[in-house]
Amino acid sequence: MYFIVKDSTDNDLSFLQKMAQADIDEGLYSRQLYVIDHDAMRRMGKADVLIAGMRGLGVEIAKNVILAGVRSVTIQDEGVVQWRDLSSQFYLKEADLGQNRALCSEKQLSSLNVYVRVSAWTNKLDEDFLSKFQVVVLTNSPLEEQLHVGAFCHSNNIKFIVADTRGLCGQLFCDFGESFEVRDTNGETPVSAMIAHISKDNPGIVTCTDEESHEFTDGMFVNFSEIQGMTELNSYGPIEIKVRGSYSFSICDTSNFSEYVKGGVVTEVKQSEILSFKPLNVALDEAIRDPGLVEMTDYGKTQRHLSLHLAFQALHRFTQKYSRAPHPRSQAGAEELVAITKELCKDAKFDELDEDAVRQLSLVASGDLAPVSAFIGGLAAQEVVKACSGKFTPLRQWLYFDALECLPQENDGVLSEDACAPVSYNRYDGQISVFGSAFQDKLKKQNYFLVGAGAIGCELLKNFALIGLGAGEGGNITVTDMDSIERSNLNRQFLFHSKDIGRLKSEVAAESVKEMNPYMNITAHQNRVCPETEEVYTHSFYSNLDGVAAALDNVDARVYLDQCCVRNKKPMLEGGTLGSKGHTLVVVPHLTESYGPSTSGGQKAIPICTLKNFPHRIEHTLQWARDQFEGLFKQTAENVNNFLSDPTFVDRTVARGDVEAVEILEGVYRILGEEWPQNWADCVSWARRQWETLYNNQIKQLLHCFPRDQVTSSGLPFWMGAKRCPDPLTFDTNNTTHMDFIVAAANLYGQIYGITGSRNRADIQSILQGVKVPEFTPKSSVKIAVTDQELKEENEERKEEDKVKLEMLKEKLSKLQLKDQSFRMHPQEFEKDDDSNFHMDYIVATSNLRAENYNIPTADRHKSKLIAGRIIPAIATTTAAIAGLMCLELYKLVQGHQKITSYRNAYINLATQYFVLSQPCVAPTYTVSDEATHLSPSNMLFKIISCAVK
């Protein structure tokens, strides 16, 4: 018997010491915390998880759960490493053959997360041992064991999960007990809206401002705040709503409330939900009678899911009888499995059996495929996270998945038993038993281009190594990524470890997968794929490729790569994630629609006037703060350097238009003249004056132009709905946020001039005592635009005034004399993840002070970083699942499938069990020179031009 507990001593700090240092390591878990909040993470940090079975599926689940950050993971396996395990188990090597799978996996899994205690157990599972855990996961286990362990877990309130893969098919089952609380069913940000009116009626009708339609849905509960007039609602408590239209919904009886005057915000209140689960033995029988117990993953295969439910049970009976799965491609085995399944159909009174699906399952059941393990393993690990945290809606209760369309198409011939028989000493046995040895040879010869070595890129490379893509003579994987490894990457980019921080992602990723499969041929580049690198990624480069995989984090890069693939007629696999959500897209030349041009500019643009004077959401104040940062500490400093080094700078700036030129040149003159600090005290003085301008003077000017009692031409209050009436702030050195702004702003201002700053608040407060702040008197001559259209019109009216200003500025700049002609400024490139550079300090303080001006709820540093840093929330589970789906499409591409019904695009949401696997759209057909040509809209013009040239 072995029971090994890891005592982590990484970096000379014990596990307990590290745990004592911080509640949650936000540097490591930053991207995950935007998906799984702090409270959920704390609950996960108290959970002990058992994962039984360390073949490919088990290690995939363990990897994802360890990265997620539970308290401990125990991996259990009684078996020893076999050749076929290398098809999907990425932590096993040829040198491990004959040794225990759990022991061989323990060290590598331990290195994934220093905060998670990892241990190995090589004995059987008994009830005393099971009772130590809050969550138990069984993989590739016999039904008898599942029933026994499931019954024990259900009666002892232990969350129980079964996961299994058989070739191209997978199964997942969850039992979280009689009463399981889901604290947040979907993880979405609570919906909110500004109120325009509330009627006195039964029910009362709430009308939201018409800036944009609300996002409320029937049955949501909401709270009200800041209402003037009908103040009873401000303290009423959560109220259930019923949607009436895009801008209105009904609430409770308001007929006896006070008359609504103005203002107010309505915000969704998340409601917890109590769920009850059936034990395995009950759910096993009731799934056929209650299809609601089986989650759909592909709506084109509704009946197949139920057939697979019975077929998996039949497989257990077959295995119990023969002590093995059906032989690969054995027709006799397939017919016997169909016969067993039919017997189960009679007992279950199910008369819609998909016999062909059962036969195909039998033909591939002995297979072990990395992509299927990645997909089912991602889903199963997410269920573990739900079980530990109460975050997101769990699976209720069965899920079946198949990718049988990956098998060879009819015109490719029928695979024989000999073609799929195990080969001695072959690491790809688990894959050959599904697709045959000839297909394995074809995989080895592939040349693929992977763009991006981040989260999805790491997962794809792991799968490429396991399936042997490019791992033979003539084959190769080229991976490119220009980024270096940061600490926040380690939570989901599992090929990287702490020792790799600072190194290039592509190089480390290539080294890591070479360790998984030493036969891999892989080349690492550090180039961005864009027009500037077309001399590297030429037509000749693409001509030698068999396909391209896109693991990118922005739309523009995807669009460009898609255009390259269309131009060079190469297939493309594309995938992306956003927290618990993910998508995949397969592009097959002349068969499916391509990614196409970008249809939007990403996030919806906030009107300029909203940012400048009328913010009403924290997103507005954060964008404003980010704009302040870019303008003060980056753009103006860059403009100064261009002015000092380029004699044509002024002329080029003038050519951009008078309005923009005045703004740029004023900034250059100001920063090289009157605002040039001579020392640190001058930087503090500048920051104090800046504070006064932003949070007092500008607000006073705004209220002078639009007093609190201002009414519109229609007689309605000006300050209502989305326009929140602001209040000036009074500077106070004892106010933490006020001082946060001064410290950050002064240090950043010093940095662009090369002046060393300080964090010593006592010294800064001493300097502040001597700062003279000019008195401010609002001016009646100032005009403030209420809409962007008004702003545009005002700019037109100021043309003559701007021309005069421009000439004056040109003259002043021509006479400017610098003592040091070699002087250059130091522009600050915004970096959100460095807590020592004052960047996020400035953003948080600047935004929250403006929020205080407008009585907008402030945001903590964590939320501010998400919004201002435009961070993409990410978790390892979604990434693994998406990469698995992409590689299933890769199987089809390598085989050369030409039926569009074979391919699948996918959209999944692991938070809510939402899966849509659908057939891609057909490539549009256009007639050019009397020839029908398959084109996507993105390359139609290119083709027409090409034909015209011909």
Sequence and secondary structure as in RCSB ss.txt:
>XXXX:A:sequence
MYFIVKDSTDNDLSFLQKMAQADIDEGLYSRQLYVIDHDAMRRMGKADVLIAGMRGLGVEIAKNVILAGVRSVTI
QDEGVVQWRDLSSQFYLKEADLGQNRALCSEKQLSSLNVYVRVSAWTNKLDEDFLSKFQVVVLTNSPLEEQLHVG
AFCHSNNIKFIVADTRGLCGQLFCDFGESFEVRDTNGETPVSAMIAHISKDNPGIVTCTDEESHEFTDGMFVNFS
EIQGMTELNSYGPIEIKVRGSYSFSICDTSNFSEYVKGGVVTEVKQSEILSFKPLNVALDEAIRDPGLVEMTDYG
KTQRHLSLHLAFQALHRFTQKYSRAPHPRSQAGAEELVAITKELCKDAKFDELDEDAVRQLSLVASGDLAPVSAF
IGGLAAQEVVKACSGKFTPLRQWLYFDALECLPQENDGVLSEDACAPVSYNRYDGQISVFGSAFQDKLKKQNYFL
VGAGAIGCELLKNFALIGLGAGEGGNITVTDMDSIERSNLNRQFLFHSKDIGRLKSEVAAESVKEMNPYMNITAH
QNRVCPETEEVYTHSFYSNLDGVAAALDNVDARVYLDQCCVRNKKPMLEGGTLGSKGHTLVVVPHLTESYGPSTS
GGQKAIPICTLKNFPHRIEHTLQWARDQFEGLFKQTAENVNNFLSDPTFVDRTVARGDVEAVEILEGVYRILGEE
WPQNWADCVSWARRQWETLYNNQIKQLLHCFPRDQVTSSGLPFWMGAKRCPDPLTFDTNNTTHMDFIVAAANLYG
QIYGITGSRNRADIQSILQGVKVPEFTPKSSVKIAVTDQELKEENEERKEEDKVKLEMLKEKLSKLQLKDQSFRM
HPQEFEKDDDSNFHMDYIVATSNLRAENYNIPTADRHKSKLIAGRIIPAIATTTAAIAGLMCLELYKLVQGHQKI
TSYRNAYINLATQYFVLSQPCVAPTYTVSDEATHLSPSNMLFKIISCAVK
>XXXX:A:secstr
  EEE    GGG  HHHHHHH SS HHHHHHHHTTS HHHHHHHTT EEEEE  SHHHHHHHHHHHHHT SEEEE
E   B  GGGGGT TT  GGGTTSBHHHHHHHHHHTT TTSEEEEE S   HHHHTT SEEEEES  HHHHHHHH
HHHHHTT EEEEEEEETTEEEEEEE  S EEESBSS     EEEEEEE SSSS EEEE TTS     TT EEEEE
S BS GGGGGS  EE EEEETTEEE S  TTS    B  EEEE    EEE    HHHHHHHHHH GGGEE S GG
GHHHHHHHHHHHHHHHHHHHHHSS   TT HHHHHHHHHHHHHHHHHHT     HHHHHHHHHHTT   HHHHHH
HHHHHHHHHHHHHH BS    SEEEEE GGGS  GGG    HHHHS  TT TTHHHHHHH HHHHHHHHT EEEE
E  SHHHHHHHHHHHHHTTT STT EEEEE   B  GGGGGT TT  GGGTTSBHHHHHHHHHHHH TT  EEEE
    SGGGTTTS HHHHHT SEEEE  SSHHHHHHHHHHHHHHT  EEEEEEEBTEEEEEEE TTTB    S  S
 SS    HHHHHT   SHHHHHHHHHHHHIIIIIIHHHHHHHHHH TTHHHHHHTT HHHHHHHHHHHHHHHTTT
  SSHHHHHHHHHHHHHIIIIIHHHHHHHHS TT B TTS BSS TT          TT HHHHHHHHHHHHHHH
HHHT      HHHHHHHHTT         TT    SSHHHHHHHHHHTHHHHHHHHHHHHHHHHH   S TT   
      TT TTSSHHHHHHHHHHHHHHHTT     HHHHHHHHTT   B HHHHHHHHHHHHHHHHHHHHT   G
GG  EEEEETTTTEEEEE   B  EEEETTEEEE  HHHHHHHHHHHHH 
